[in-house]
């Protein structure tokens, strides 16, 4: 699993939460994904550097993603753009994550 694919999975989850008016923080994501801190940090940094998400981060690695920015929304809602950005396909209704989503 690479950083690019991890970031795509995280963006899709952020998008789903954002549609419901919810934020996503480090503890929630760690519980959902089961990923270690380094893997989470790399995916979050990737999305922040691409300016696809907005939120608060700290030097200690905590974060709270409060918004999916317009370009992030465009990427998630455009199957071809998503695949060219993250290297795998999604369907807005169904996506295969590397974790089992706990609601």
DAKA-V295244 format. One record per pair of residues at least 4 apart in sequence whose C-alpha atoms are under 6 Angstrom apart, sorted by the first residue. I is the first residue (numbers start at 1). J is the second residue. Records with the same first field share a line. If there is no record, write none. Layout:
I: J / J
This chain:
3: 7 / 43
4: 86
5: 86
6: 43
7: 43
8: 86
14: 18
17: 22
18: 22
23: 65 / 66
24: 64 / 65
25: 63 / 64
26: 30 / 62 / 63
29: 33
30: 34 / 35
32: 101 / 102
33: 99
45: 49
47: 52
48: 53
52: 69 / 71 / 72
53: 67 / 68 / 69
54: 65 / 67
55: 64 / 65 / 66
56: 63 / 64
57: 62 / 63
58: 62
68: 72
75: 81 / 82
76: 82
82: 86
83: 87 / 88 / 89
90: 95
91: 95
